[in-house]
Amino acid sequence: MSYYYVTMEPIQIAMIFILIMSVVIHEMAHGYAANWLGDPTARLAGRLTANPIPHLDPMMSVILPGILLVTGSPILFGAAKPVPYNPYNFTNQKWGEAMVAAAGPAANIAIALVFAGLIRSAEVLNLSASFVELAIMVIVLNIFLAFFNLVPIPPLDGSKILPKLLPRELAYKYEGLSRTLEQNIGVAFMLVILLFVFVLAQPLYNLTLWLTFNLIGF
């Protein structure tokens, strides 16, 4: 009998850690935005914390990213458990849900901008080449997460933002389709996965790299 052990390199472990913390901050941003708008649901559920444990989904936060890394996928992807909120508590009923949805991708973009600033100041701050390499991974992962979550298909954040930007008649039609997908979440997830694998993965990755290199000045 023989055994095969899959070992992960330090760089792979670092990437999973970066991904986990990035999706945790993403979900925290949703919760803080909802709390700021008057809904305490996320706060009462203990989701306004940087502790990863309350946010992690075993499949989407750990197993899926691990499989992607071990199989040599060029794209690392994952997610945390969605933060609960009650939109009827929002002080801003018109834009509240869209503001909460946008907070997650905005947090990821903010992380990318902070690390881009560090890279641009690497010589002044005397940062090591290893740190710069790690910082580039942080930027790529966070920009990609932001772009992907803005895709307007439930349960992604873009599905809560797009109807607020459409003319009223189109918004009603879109919200009807969105509600149908939310009631059939398995179908929605399958649609997202298929769209990601066959359509969006490479364009989003290329756009992510282009923006990353422009941010860091390479």
Helices and strands as residue ranges (DSSP letters): H 10-36, H 41-44, I 58-63, H 64-70, G 87-89, H 96-120, H 122-125, H 129-149, H 158-165, H 168-183, H 185-195, I 196-200, H 201-216
